[in-house]
Amino acid sequence: IIDFKTSAQPDNPYWKLQGAFYHMLASKEIKNLSNKVMFIQFMKDKDGAKIPKVHQYEVPQYFPLCHSALNVYRHFNG
């Protein structure tokens, strides 16, 4: 799974959870999906050129947290 980001904030802590949710959704349709999620962040350097930076995460460790967040959401939103 690859997600493209234009955020100026590097390596946002929520990206790991976002990637885990993406993986959980995609794994419903895709068998043997890699446990890695990649975020490609496009940032401008001092000259205005866009330099991509790659952030890669193993996401299974975040699945329990995602399930907990989903349960809390469902509790308060039906």
mmCIF file of the N, C-alpha and C atoms, coordinates in Angstrom:
data_MODEL
# 
_entry.id   MODEL 
# 
loop_
_atom_site.group_PDB 
_atom_site.id 
_atom_site.type_symbol 
_atom_site.label_atom_id 
_atom_site.label_alt_id 
_atom_site.label_comp_id 
_atom_site.label_asym_id 
_atom_site.label_entity_id 
_atom_site.label_seq_id 
_atom_site.pdbx_PDB_ins_code 
_atom_site.Cartn_x 
_atom_site.Cartn_y 
_atom_site.Cartn_z 
_atom_site.occupancy 
_atom_site.B_iso_or_equiv 
_atom_site.pdbx_formal_charge 
_atom_site.auth_seq_id 
_atom_site.auth_comp_id 
_atom_site.auth_asym_id 
_atom_site.auth_atom_id 
_atom_site.pdbx_PDB_model_num 
ATOM 1   N N  . ILE A 1 1  ? 0.862   -1.164  0.000  1.00 0.00 ? 1  ILE A N  1 
ATOM 2   C CA . ILE A 1 1  ? 0.000   0.000   0.000  1.00 0.00 ? 1  ILE A CA 1 
ATOM 3   C C  . ILE A 1 1  ? 0.905   1.222   0.000  1.00 0.00 ? 1  ILE A C  1 
ATOM 4   N N  . ILE A 1 2  ? 0.620   2.148   -0.892 1.00 0.00 ? 2  ILE A N  1 
ATOM 5   C CA . ILE A 1 2  ? 1.396   3.391   -0.992 1.00 0.00 ? 2  ILE A CA 1 
ATOM 6   C C  . ILE A 1 2  ? 0.437   4.559   -0.899 1.00 0.00 ? 2  ILE A C  1 
ATOM 7   N N  . ASP A 1 3  ? 0.794   5.527   -0.062 1.00 0.00 ? 3  ASP A N  1 
ATOM 8   C CA . ASP A 1 3  ? 0.008   6.753   0.093  1.00 0.00 ? 3  ASP A CA 1 
ATOM 9   C C  . ASP A 1 3  ? 0.939   7.925   -0.189 1.00 0.00 ? 3  ASP A C  1 
ATOM 10  N N  . PHE A 1 4  ? 0.466   8.879   -0.957 1.00 0.00 ? 4  PHE A N  1 
ATOM 11  C CA . PHE A 1 4  ? 1.256   10.055  -1.279 1.00 0.00 ? 4  PHE A CA 1 
ATOM 12  C C  . PHE A 1 4  ? 0.835   11.212  -0.392 1.00 0.00 ? 4  PHE A C  1 
ATOM 13  N N  . LYS A 1 5  ? 1.807   11.881  0.209  1.00 0.00 ? 5  LYS A N  1 
ATOM 14  C CA . LYS A 1 5  ? 1.538   12.975  1.134  1.00 0.00 ? 5  LYS A CA 1 
ATOM 15  C C  . LYS A 1 5  ? 2.205   14.260  0.642  1.00 0.00 ? 5  LYS A C  1 
ATOM 16  N N  . THR A 1 6  ? 1.538   15.380  0.904  1.00 0.00 ? 6  THR A N  1 
ATOM 17  C CA . THR A 1 6  ? 2.127   16.692  0.606  1.00 0.00 ? 6  THR A CA 1 
ATOM 18  C C  . THR A 1 6  ? 2.285   17.505  1.883  1.00 0.00 ? 6  THR A C  1 
ATOM 19  N N  . SER A 1 7  ? 2.082   16.878  3.001  1.00 0.00 ? 7  SER A N  1 
ATOM 20  C CA . SER A 1 7  ? 2.181   17.546  4.297  1.00 0.00 ? 7  SER A CA 1 
ATOM 21  C C  . SER A 1 7  ? 3.601   18.025  4.562  1.00 0.00 ? 7  SER A C  1 
ATOM 22  N N  . ALA A 1 8  ? 3.707   19.198  5.163  1.00 0.00 ? 8  ALA A N  1 
ATOM 23  C CA . ALA A 1 8  ? 5.020   19.717  5.533  1.00 0.00 ? 8  ALA A CA 1 
ATOM 24  C C  . ALA A 1 8  ? 5.539   19.043  6.794  1.00 0.00 ? 8  ALA A C  1 
ATOM 25  N N  . GLN A 1 9  ? 4.634   18.491  7.595  1.00 0.00 ? 9  GLN A N  1 
ATOM 26  C CA . GLN A 1 9  ? 5.042   17.824  8.824  1.00 0.00 ? 9  GLN A CA 1 
ATOM 27  C C  . GLN A 1 9  ? 5.592   16.444  8.485  1.00 0.00 ? 9  GLN A C  1 
ATOM 28  N N  . PRO A 1 10 ? 6.857   16.218  8.734  1.00 0.00 ? 10 PRO A N  1 
ATOM 29  C CA . PRO A 1 10 ? 7.427   14.914  8.381  1.00 0.00 ? 10 PRO A CA 1 
ATOM 30  C C  . PRO A 1 10 ? 6.999   13.825  9.361  1.00 0.00 ? 10 PRO A C  1 
ATOM 31  N N  . ASP A 1 11 ? 6.742   12.658  8.821  1.00 0.00 ? 11 ASP A N  1 
ATOM 32  C CA . ASP A 1 11 ? 6.497   11.465  9.616  1.00 0.00 ? 11 ASP A CA 1 
ATOM 33  C C  . ASP A 1 11 ? 5.432   11.686  10.692 1.00 0.00 ? 11 ASP A C  1 
ATOM 34  N N  . ASN A 1 12 ? 4.279   12.112  10.271 1.00 0.00 ? 12 ASN A N  1 
ATOM 35  C CA . ASN A 1 12 ? 3.163   12.357  11.179 1.00 0.00 ? 12 ASN A CA 1 
ATOM 36  C C  . ASN A 1 12 ? 2.860   11.085  11.968 1.00 0.00 ? 12 ASN A C  1 
ATOM 37  N N  . PRO A 1 13 ? 2.689   11.170  13.297 1.00 0.00 ? 13 PRO A N  1 
ATOM 38  C CA . PRO A 1 13 ? 2.452   9.954   14.089 1.00 0.00 ? 13 PRO A CA 1 
ATOM 39  C C  . PRO A 1 13 ? 1.151   9.239   13.727 1.00 0.00 ? 13 PRO A C  1 
ATOM 40  N N  . TYR A 1 14 ? 0.204   9.924   13.111 1.00 0.00 ? 14 TYR A N  1 
ATOM 41  C CA . TYR A 1 14 ? -1.048  9.287   12.723 1.00 0.00 ? 14 TYR A CA 1 
ATOM 42  C C  . TYR A 1 14 ? -0.927  8.476   11.439 1.00 0.00 ? 14 TYR A C  1 
ATOM 43  N N  . TRP A 1 15 ? 0.154   8.656   10.705 1.00 0.00 ? 15 TRP A N  1 
ATOM 44  C CA . TRP A 1 15 ? 0.319   7.907   9.458  1.00 0.00 ? 15 TRP A CA 1 
ATOM 45  C C  . TRP A 1 15 ? 0.344   6.412   9.716  1.00 0.00 ? 15 TRP A C  1 
ATOM 46  N N  . LYS A 1 16 ? 0.954   5.991   10.815 1.00 0.00 ? 16 LYS A N  1 
ATOM 47  C CA . LYS A 1 16 ? 1.035   4.557   11.118 1.00 0.00 ? 16 LYS A CA 1 
ATOM 48  C C  . LYS A 1 16 ? -0.362  3.970   11.308 1.00 0.00 ? 16 LYS A C  1 
ATOM 49  N N  . LEU A 1 17 ? -1.209  4.693   12.025 1.00 0.00 ? 17 LEU A N  1 
ATOM 50  C CA . LEU A 1 17 ? -2.582  4.226   12.215 1.00 0.00 ? 17 LEU A CA 1 
ATOM 51  C C  . LEU A 1 17 ? -3.360  4.271   10.907 1.00 0.00 ? 17 LEU A C  1 
ATOM 52  N N  . GLN A 1 18 ? -3.182  5.334   10.156 1.00 0.00 ? 18 GLN A N  1 
ATOM 53  C CA . GLN A 1 18 ? -3.852  5.458   8.864  1.00 0.00 ? 18 GLN A CA 1 
ATOM 54  C C  . GLN A 1 18 ? -3.446  4.294   7.968  1.00 0.00 ? 18 GLN A C  1 
ATOM 55  N N  . GLY A 1 19 ? -2.166  3.986   7.941  1.00 0.00 ? 19 GLY A N  1 
ATOM 56  C CA . GLY A 1 19 ? -1.680  2.868   7.139  1.00 0.00 ? 19 GLY A CA 1 
ATOM 57  C C  . GLY A 1 19 ? -2.252  1.537   7.594  1.00 0.00 ? 19 GLY A C  1 
ATOM 58  N N  . ALA A 1 20 ? -2.386  1.367   8.906  1.00 0.00 ? 20 ALA A N  1 
ATOM 59  C CA . ALA A 1 20 ? -2.968  0.131   9.431  1.00 0.00 ? 20 ALA A CA 1 
ATOM 60  C C  . ALA A 1 20 ? -4.436  0.007   9.029  1.00 0.00 ? 20 ALA A C  1 
ATOM 61  N N  . PHE A 1 21 ? -5.179  1.114   9.089  1.00 0.00 ? 21 PHE A N  1 
ATOM 62  C CA . PHE A 1 21 ? -6.577  1.079   8.633  1.00 0.00 ? 21 PHE A CA 1 
ATOM 63  C C  . PHE A 1 21 ? -6.652  0.769   7.142  1.00 0.00 ? 21 PHE A C  1 
ATOM 64  N N  . TYR A 1 22 ? -5.783  1.389   6.333  1.00 0.00 ? 22 TYR A N  1 
ATOM 65  C CA . TYR A 1 22 ? -5.756  1.082   4.898  1.00 0.00 ? 22 TYR A CA 1 
ATOM 66  C C  . TYR A 1 22 ? -5.529  -0.411  4.681  1.00 0.00 ? 22 TYR A C  1 
ATOM 67  N N  . HIS A 1 23 ? -4.567  -0.955  5.424  1.00 0.00 ? 23 HIS A N  1 
ATOM 68  C CA . HIS A 1 23 ? -4.228  -2.364  5.284  1.00 0.00 ? 23 HIS A CA 1 
ATOM 69  C C  . HIS A 1 23 ? -5.415  -3.243  5.656  1.00 0.00 ? 23 HIS A C  1 
ATOM 70  N N  . MET A 1 24 ? -6.085  -2.912  6.759  1.00 0.00 ? 24 MET A N  1 
ATOM 71  C CA . MET A 1 24 ? -7.234  -3.701  7.195  1.00 0.00 ? 24 MET A CA 1 
ATOM 72  C C  . MET A 1 24 ? -8.322  -3.708  6.126  1.00 0.00 ? 24 MET A C  1 
ATOM 73  N N  . LEU A 1 25 ? -8.564  -2.555  5.510  1.00 0.00 ? 25 LEU A N  1 
ATOM 74  C CA . LEU A 1 25 ? -9.574  -2.478  4.452  1.00 0.00 ? 25 LEU A CA 1 
ATOM 75  C C  . LEU A 1 25 ? -9.148  -3.246  3.206  1.00 0.00 ? 25 LEU A C  1 
ATOM 76  N N  . ALA A 1 26 ? -7.912  -3.039  2.779  1.00 0.00 ? 26 ALA A N  1 
ATOM 77  C CA . ALA A 1 26 ? -7.429  -3.681  1.550  1.00 0.00 ? 26 ALA A CA 1 
ATOM 78  C C  . ALA A 1 26 ? -7.342  -5.196  1.696  1.00 0.00 ? 26 ALA A C  1 
ATOM 79  N N  . SER A 1 27 ? -7.022  -5.670  2.912  1.00 0.00 ? 27 SER A N  1 
ATOM 80  C CA . SER A 1 27 ? -6.852  -7.109  3.103  1.00 0.00 ? 27 SER A CA 1 
ATOM 81  C C  . SER A 1 27 ? -8.176  -7.869  2.960  1.00 0.00 ? 27 SER A C  1 
ATOM 82  N N  . LYS A 1 28 ? -9.298  -7.157  2.974  1.00 0.00 ? 28 LYS A N  1 
ATOM 83  C CA . LYS A 1 28 ? -10.594 -7.804  2.751  1.00 0.00 ? 28 LYS A CA 1 
ATOM 84  C C  . LYS A 1 28 ? -10.720 -8.270  1.292  1.00 0.00 ? 28 LYS A C  1 
ATOM 85  N N  . GLU A 1 29 ? -10.017 -7.601  0.379  1.00 0.00 ? 29 GLU A N  1 
ATOM 86  C CA . GLU A 1 29 ? -10.099 -7.912  -1.047 1.00 0.00 ? 29 GLU A CA 1 
ATOM 87  C C  . GLU A 1 29 ? -8.823  -8.534  -1.610 1.00 0.00 ? 29 GLU A C  1 
ATOM 88  N N  . ILE A 1 30 ? -7.688  -8.253  -0.982 1.00 0.00 ? 30 ILE A N  1 
ATOM 89  C CA . ILE A 1 30 ? -6.404  -8.704  -1.514 1.00 0.00 ? 30 ILE A CA 1 
ATOM 90  C C  . ILE A 1 30 ? -5.792  -9.726  -0.561 1.00 0.00 ? 30 ILE A C  1 
ATOM 91  N N  . LYS A 1 31 ? -5.582  -10.930 -1.047 1.00 0.00 ? 31 LYS A N  1 
ATOM 92  C CA . LYS A 1 31 ? -4.980  -11.979 -0.231 1.00 0.00 ? 31 LYS A CA 1 
ATOM 93  C C  . LYS A 1 31 ? -3.459  -11.828 -0.245 1.00 0.00 ? 31 LYS A C  1 
ATOM 94  N N  . ASN A 1 32 ? -2.813  -12.245 0.826  1.00 0.00 ? 32 ASN A N  1 
ATOM 95  C CA . ASN A 1 32 ? -1.350  -12.209 0.963  1.00 0.00 ? 32 ASN A CA 1 
ATOM 96  C C  . ASN A 1 32 ? -0.788  -10.802 0.782  1.00 0.00 ? 32 ASN A C  1 
ATOM 97  N N  . LEU A 1 33 ? -1.479  -9.824  1.322  1.00 0.00 ? 33 LEU A N  1 
ATOM 98  C CA . LEU A 1 33 ? -1.050  -8.431  1.244  1.00 0.00 ? 33 LEU A CA 1 
ATOM 99  C C  . LEU A 1 33 ? 0.176   -8.222  2.138  1.00 0.00 ? 33 LEU A C  1 
ATOM 100 N N  . SER A 1 34 ? 1.155   -7.507  1.647  1.00 0.00 ? 34 SER A N  1 
ATOM 101 C CA . SER A 1 34 ? 2.348   -7.210  2.436  1.00 0.00 ? 34 SER A CA 1 
ATOM 102 C C  . SER A 1 34 ? 1.958   -6.457  3.701  1.00 0.00 ? 34 SER A C  1 
ATOM 103 N N  . ASN A 1 35 ? 2.683   -6.679  4.778  1.00 0.00 ? 35 ASN A N  1 
ATOM 104 C CA . ASN A 1 35 ? 2.439   -5.973  6.037  1.00 0.00 ? 35 ASN A CA 1 
ATOM 105 C C  . ASN A 1 35 ? 3.064   -4.590  6.065  1.00 0.00 ? 35 ASN A C  1 
ATOM 106 N N  . LYS A 1 36 ? 3.702   -4.200  4.974  1.00 0.00 ? 36 LYS A N  1 
ATOM 107 C CA . LYS A 1 36 ? 4.351   -2.892  4.912  1.00 0.00 ? 36 LYS A CA 1 
ATOM 108 C C  . LYS A 1 36 ? 3.459   -1.877  4.214  1.00 0.00 ? 36 LYS A C  1 
ATOM 109 N N  . VAL A 1 37 ? 3.452   -0.686  4.763  1.00 0.00 ? 37 VAL A N  1 
ATOM 110 C CA . VAL A 1 37 ? 2.741   0.438   4.164  1.00 0.00 ? 37 VAL A CA 1 
ATOM 111 C C  . VAL A 1 37 ? 3.771   1.532   3.938  1.00 0.00 ? 37 VAL A C  1 
ATOM 112 N N  . MET A 1 38 ? 3.711   2.156   2.772  1.00 0.00 ? 38 MET A N  1 
ATOM 113 C CA . MET A 1 38 ? 4.690   3.172   2.417  1.00 0.00 ? 38 MET A CA 1 
ATOM 114 C C  . MET A 1 38 ? 3.989   4.506   2.196  1.00 0.00 ? 38 MET A C  1 
ATOM 115 N N  . PHE A 1 39 ? 4.537   5.536   2.791  1.00 0.00 ? 39 PHE A N  1 
ATOM 116 C CA . PHE A 1 39 ? 4.065   6.898   2.569  1.00 0.00 ? 39 PHE A CA 1 
ATOM 117 C C  . PHE A 1 39 ? 5.179   7.640   1.844  1.00 0.00 ? 39 PHE A C  1 
ATOM 118 N N  . ILE A 1 40 ? 4.845   8.235   0.719  1.00 0.00 ? 40 ILE A N  1 
ATOM 119 C CA . ILE A 1 40 ? 5.812   9.038   -0.030 1.00 0.00 ? 40 ILE A CA 1 
ATOM 120 C C  . ILE A 1 40 ? 5.422   10.486  0.187  1.00 0.00 ? 40 ILE A C  1 
ATOM 121 N N  . GLN A 1 41 ? 6.304   11.205  0.862  1.00 0.00 ? 41 GLN A N  1 
ATOM 122 C CA . GLN A 1 41 ? 6.039   12.586  1.244  1.00 0.00 ? 41 GLN A CA 1 
ATOM 123 C C  . GLN A 1 41 ? 6.787   13.516  0.294  1.00 0.00 ? 41 GLN A C  1 
ATOM 124 N N  . PHE A 1 42 ? 6.028   14.373  -0.372 1.00 0.00 ? 42 PHE A N  1 
ATOM 125 C CA . PHE A 1 42 ? 6.625   15.352  -1.276 1.00 0.00 ? 42 PHE A CA 1 
ATOM 126 C C  . PHE A 1 42 ? 6.848   16.649  -0.505 1.00 0.00 ? 42 PHE A C  1 
ATOM 127 N N  . MET A 1 43 ? 8.093   17.065  -0.447 1.00 0.00 ? 43 MET A N  1 
ATOM 128 C CA . MET A 1 43 ? 8.458   18.271  0.292  1.00 0.00 ? 43 MET A CA 1 
ATOM 129 C C  . MET A 1 43 ? 9.303   19.163  -0.616 1.00 0.00 ? 43 MET A C  1 
ATOM 130 N N  . LYS A 1 44 ? 9.232   20.445  -0.381 1.00 0.00 ? 44 LYS A N  1 
ATOM 131 C CA . LYS A 1 44 ? 10.056  21.378  -1.138 1.00 0.00 ? 44 LYS A CA 1 
ATOM 132 C C  . LYS A 1 44 ? 11.360  21.626  -0.399 1.00 0.00 ? 44 LYS A C  1 
ATOM 133 N N  . ASP A 1 45 ? 12.461  21.643  -1.157 1.00 0.00 ? 45 ASP A N  1 
ATOM 134 C CA . ASP A 1 45 ? 13.722  22.001  -0.527 1.00 0.00 ? 45 ASP A CA 1 
ATOM 135 C C  . ASP A 1 45 ? 13.881  23.518  -0.576 1.00 0.00 ? 45 ASP A C  1 
ATOM 136 N N  . LYS A 1 46 ? 15.015  24.041  -0.160 1.00 0.00 ? 46 LYS A N  1 
ATOM 137 C CA . LYS A 1 46 ? 15.210  25.492  -0.071 1.00 0.00 ? 46 LYS A CA 1 
ATOM 138 C C  . LYS A 1 46 ? 15.122  26.191  -1.422 1.00 0.00 ? 46 LYS A C  1 
ATOM 139 N N  . ASP A 1 47 ? 15.325  25.456  -2.517 1.00 0.00 ? 47 ASP A N  1 
ATOM 140 C CA . ASP A 1 47 ? 15.245  26.043  -3.855 1.00 0.00 ? 47 ASP A CA 1 
ATOM 141 C C  . ASP A 1 47 ? 13.862  25.872  -4.487 1.00 0.00 ? 47 ASP A C  1 
ATOM 142 N N  . GLY A 1 48 ? 12.931  25.258  -3.749 1.00 0.00 ? 48 GLY A N  1 
ATOM 143 C CA . GLY A 1 48 ? 11.579  25.069  -4.250 1.00 0.00 ? 48 GLY A CA 1 
ATOM 144 C C  . GLY A 1 48 ? 11.369  23.777  -5.010 1.00 0.00 ? 48 GLY A C  1 
ATOM 145 N N  . ALA A 1 49 ? 12.430  22.984  -5.157 1.00 0.00 ? 49 ALA A N  1 
ATOM 146 C CA . ALA A 1 49 ? 12.294  21.698  -5.845 1.00 0.00 ? 49 ALA A CA 1 
ATOM 147 C C  . ALA A 1 49 ? 11.619  20.691  -4.908 1.00 0.00 ? 49 ALA A C  1 
ATOM 148 N N  . LYS A 1 50 ? 10.826  19.805  -5.477 1.00 0.00 ? 50 LYS A N  1 
ATOM 149 C CA . LYS A 1 50 ? 10.158  18.803  -4.649 1.00 0.00 ? 50 LYS A CA 1 
ATOM 150 C C  . LYS A 1 50 ? 11.057  17.581  -4.497 1.00 0.00 ? 50 LYS A C  1 
ATOM 151 N N  . ILE A 1 51 ? 11.349  17.261  -3.267 1.00 0.00 ? 51 ILE A N  1 
ATOM 152 C CA . ILE A 1 51 ? 12.178  16.112  -2.942 1.00 0.00 ? 51 ILE A CA 1 
ATOM 153 C C  . ILE A 1 51 ? 11.310  15.106  -2.191 1.00 0.00 ? 51 ILE A C  1 
ATOM 154 N N  . PRO A 1 52 ? 11.059  13.922  -2.755 1.00 0.00 ? 52 PRO A N  1 
ATOM 155 C CA . PRO A 1 52 ? 10.237  12.950  -2.026 1.00 0.00 ? 52 PRO A CA 1 
ATOM 156 C C  . PRO A 1 52 ? 11.033  12.262  -0.921 1.00 0.00 ? 52 PRO A C  1 
ATOM 157 N N  . LYS A 1 53 ? 10.347  11.993  0.177  1.00 0.00 ? 53 LYS A N  1 
ATOM 158 C CA . LYS A 1 53 ? 10.932  11.239  1.275  1.00 0.00 ? 53 LYS A CA 1 
ATOM 159 C C  . LYS A 1 53 ? 10.011  10.061  1.535  1.00 0.00 ? 53 LYS A C  1 
ATOM 160 N N  . VAL A 1 54 ? 10.595  8.888   1.694  1.00 0.00 ? 54 VAL A N  1 
ATOM 161 C CA . VAL A 1 54 ? 9.814   7.670   1.867  1.00 0.00 ? 54 VAL A CA 1 
ATOM 162 C C  . VAL A 1 54 ? 9.805   7.270   3.342  1.00 0.00 ? 54 VAL A C  1 
ATOM 163 N N  . HIS A 1 55 ? 8.604   7.005   3.848  1.00 0.00 ? 55 HIS A N  1 
ATOM 164 C CA . HIS A 1 55 ? 8.412   6.505   5.210  1.00 0.00 ? 55 HIS A CA 1 
ATOM 165 C C  . HIS A 1 55 ? 7.727   5.145   5.063  1.00 0.00 ? 55 HIS A C  1 
ATOM 166 N N  . GLN A 1 56 ? 8.336   4.112   5.629  1.00 0.00 ? 56 GLN A N  1 
ATOM 167 C CA . GLN A 1 56 ? 7.776   2.774   5.497  1.00 0.00 ? 56 GLN A CA 1 
ATOM 168 C C  . GLN A 1 56 ? 7.556   2.185   6.888  1.00 0.00 ? 56 GLN A C  1 
ATOM 169 N N  . TYR A 1 57 ? 6.410   1.548   7.087  1.00 0.00 ? 57 TYR A N  1 
ATOM 170 C CA . TYR A 1 57 ? 6.053   0.995   8.381  1.00 0.00 ? 57 TYR A CA 1 
ATOM 171 C C  . TYR A 1 57 ? 5.547   -0.427  8.244  1.00 0.00 ? 57 TYR A C  1 
ATOM 172 N N  . GLU A 1 58 ? 5.835   -1.257  9.233  1.00 0.00 ? 58 GLU A N  1 
ATOM 173 C CA . GLU A 1 58 ? 5.184   -2.551  9.405  1.00 0.00 ? 58 GLU A CA 1 
ATOM 174 C C  . GLU A 1 58 ? 3.944   -2.254  10.237 1.00 0.00 ? 58 GLU A C  1 
ATOM 175 N N  . VAL A 1 59 ? 2.767   -2.632  9.762  1.00 0.00 ? 59 VAL A N  1 
ATOM 176 C CA . VAL A 1 59 ? 1.542   -2.177  10.414 1.00 0.00 ? 59 VAL A CA 1 
ATOM 177 C C  . VAL A 1 59 ? 0.819   -3.164  11.334 1.00 0.00 ? 59 VAL A C  1 
ATOM 178 N N  . PRO A 1 60 ? 1.093   -4.468  11.329 1.00 0.00 ? 60 PRO A N  1 
ATOM 179 C CA . PRO A 1 60 ? 0.298   -5.364  12.174 1.00 0.00 ? 60 PRO A CA 1 
ATOM 180 C C  . PRO A 1 60 ? 0.284   -4.983  13.654 1.00 0.00 ? 60 PRO A C  1 
ATOM 181 N N  . GLN A 1 61 ? 1.342   -4.407  14.148 1.00 0.00 ? 61 GLN A N  1 
ATOM 182 C CA . GLN A 1 61 ? 1.381   -4.036  15.563 1.00 0.00 ? 61 GLN A CA 1 
ATOM 183 C C  . GLN A 1 61 ? 0.355   -2.952  15.908 1.00 0.00 ? 61 GLN A C  1 
ATOM 184 N N  . TYR A 1 62 ? -0.153  -2.245  14.900 1.00 0.00 ? 62 TYR A N  1 
ATOM 185 C CA . TYR A 1 62 ? -1.123  -1.174  15.129 1.00 0.00 ? 62 TYR A CA 1 
ATOM 186 C C  . TYR A 1 62 ? -2.569  -1.646  14.974 1.00 0.00 ? 62 TYR A C  1 
ATOM 187 N N  . PHE A 1 63 ? -2.781  -2.894  14.544 1.00 0.00 ? 63 PHE A N  1 
ATOM 188 C CA . PHE A 1 63 ? -4.142  -3.388  14.361 1.00 0.00 ? 63 PHE A CA 1 
ATOM 189 C C  . PHE A 1 63 ? -4.976  -3.339  15.642 1.00 0.00 ? 63 PHE A C  1 
ATOM 190 N N  . PRO A 1 64 ? -4.457  -3.778  16.798 1.00 0.00 ? 64 PRO A N  1 
ATOM 191 C CA . PRO A 1 64 ? -5.274  -3.703  18.019 1.00 0.00 ? 64 PRO A CA 1 
ATOM 192 C C  . PRO A 1 64 ? -5.698  -2.271  18.359 1.00 0.00 ? 64 PRO A C  1 
ATOM 193 N N  . LEU A 1 65 ? -4.813  -1.323  18.159 1.00 0.00 ? 65 LEU A N  1 
ATOM 194 C CA . LEU A 1 65 ? -5.149  0.070   18.421 1.00 0.00 ? 65 LEU A CA 1 
ATOM 195 C C  . LEU A 1 65 ? -6.224  0.557   17.449 1.00 0.00 ? 65 LEU A C  1 
ATOM 196 N N  . CYS A 1 66 ? -6.130  0.161   16.197 1.00 0.00 ? 66 CYS A N  1 
ATOM 197 C CA . CYS A 1 66 ? -7.146  0.525   15.210 1.00 0.00 ? 66 CYS A CA 1 
ATOM 198 C C  . CYS A 1 66 ? -8.502  -0.059  15.575 1.00 0.00 ? 66 CYS A C  1 
ATOM 199 N N  . HIS A 1 67 ? -8.509  -1.324  15.990 1.00 0.00 ? 67 HIS A N  1 
ATOM 200 C CA . HIS A 1 67 ? -9.774  -1.943  16.391 1.00 0.00 ? 67 HIS A CA 1 
ATOM 201 C C  . HIS A 1 67 ? -10.367 -1.214  17.599 1.00 0.00 ? 67 HIS A C  1 
ATOM 202 N N  . SER A 1 68 ? -9.521  -0.819  18.537 1.00 0.00 ? 68 SER A N  1 
ATOM 203 C CA . SER A 1 68 ? -10.005 -0.072  19.707 1.00 0.00 ? 68 SER A CA 1 
ATOM 204 C C  . SER A 1 68 ? -10.592 1.265   19.292 1.00 0.00 ? 68 SER A C  1 
ATOM 205 N N  . ALA A 1 69 ? -9.914  1.974   18.414 1.00 0.00 ? 69 ALA A N  1 
ATOM 206 C CA . ALA A 1 69 ? -10.418 3.269   17.940 1.00 0.00 ? 69 ALA A CA 1 
ATOM 207 C C  . ALA A 1 69 ? -11.740 3.099   17.212 1.00 0.00 ? 69 ALA A C  1 
ATOM 208 N N  . LEU A 1 70 ? -11.852 2.053   16.405 1.00 0.00 ? 70 LEU A N  1 
ATOM 209 C CA . LEU A 1 70 ? -13.092 1.783   15.687 1.00 0.00 ? 70 LEU A CA 1 
ATOM 210 C C  . LEU A 1 70 ? -14.228 1.460   16.661 1.00 0.00 ? 70 LEU A C  1 
ATOM 211 N N  . ASN A 1 71 ? -13.946 0.688   17.701 1.00 0.00 ? 71 ASN A N  1 
ATOM 212 C CA . ASN A 1 71 ? -14.959 0.369   18.694 1.00 0.00 ? 71 ASN A CA 1 
ATOM 213 C C  . ASN A 1 71 ? -15.430 1.612   19.436 1.00 0.00 ? 71 ASN A C  1 
ATOM 214 N N  . VAL A 1 72 ? -14.513 2.508   19.776 1.00 0.00 ? 72 VAL A N  1 
ATOM 215 C CA . VAL A 1 72 ? -14.891 3.764   20.445 1.00 0.00 ? 72 VAL A CA 1 
ATOM 216 C C  . VAL A 1 72 ? -15.752 4.606   19.510 1.00 0.00 ? 72 VAL A C  1 
ATOM 217 N N  . TYR A 1 73 ? -15.337 4.710   18.257 1.00 0.00 ? 73 TYR A N  1 
ATOM 218 C CA . TYR A 1 73 ? -16.129 5.469   17.278 1.00 0.00 ? 73 TYR A CA 1 
ATOM 219 C C  . TYR A 1 73 ? -17.548 4.907   17.168 1.00 0.00 ? 73 TYR A C  1 
ATOM 220 N N  . ARG A 1 74 ? -17.635 3.579   17.033 1.00 0.00 ? 74 ARG A N  1 
ATOM 221 C CA . ARG A 1 74 ? -18.960 2.954   16.905 1.00 0.00 ? 74 ARG A CA 1 
ATOM 222 C C  . ARG A 1 74 ? -19.807 3.146   18.172 1.00 0.00 ? 74 ARG A C  1 
ATOM 223 N N  . HIS A 1 75 ? -19.162 3.130   19.335 1.00 0.00 ? 75 HIS A N  1 
ATOM 224 C CA . HIS A 1 75 ? -19.892 3.327   20.579 1.00 0.00 ? 75 HIS A CA 1 
ATOM 225 C C  . HIS A 1 75 ? -20.581 4.691   20.615 1.00 0.00 ? 75 HIS A C  1 
ATOM 226 N N  . PHE A 1 76 ? -19.859 5.730   20.185 1.00 0.00 ? 76 PHE A N  1 
ATOM 227 C CA . PHE A 1 76 ? -20.395 7.076   20.269 1.00 0.00 ? 76 PHE A CA 1 
ATOM 228 C C  . PHE A 1 76 ? -21.193 7.499   19.031 1.00 0.00 ? 76 PHE A C  1 
ATOM 229 N N  . ASN A 1 77 ? -21.076 6.737   17.947 1.00 0.00 ? 77 ASN A N  1 
ATOM 230 C CA . ASN A 1 77 ? -21.758 7.127   16.716 1.00 0.00 ? 77 ASN A CA 1 
ATOM 231 C C  . ASN A 1 77 ? -22.694 6.058   16.176 1.00 0.00 ? 77 ASN A C  1 
ATOM 232 N N  . GLY A 1 78 ? -23.001 5.093   16.980 1.00 0.00 ? 78 GLY A N  1 
ATOM 233 C CA . GLY A 1 78 ? -23.955 4.051   16.554 1.00 0.00 ? 78 GLY A CA 1 
ATOM 234 C C  . GLY A 1 78 ? -23.327 3.118   15.625 1.00 0.00 ? 78 GLY A C  1 
# 
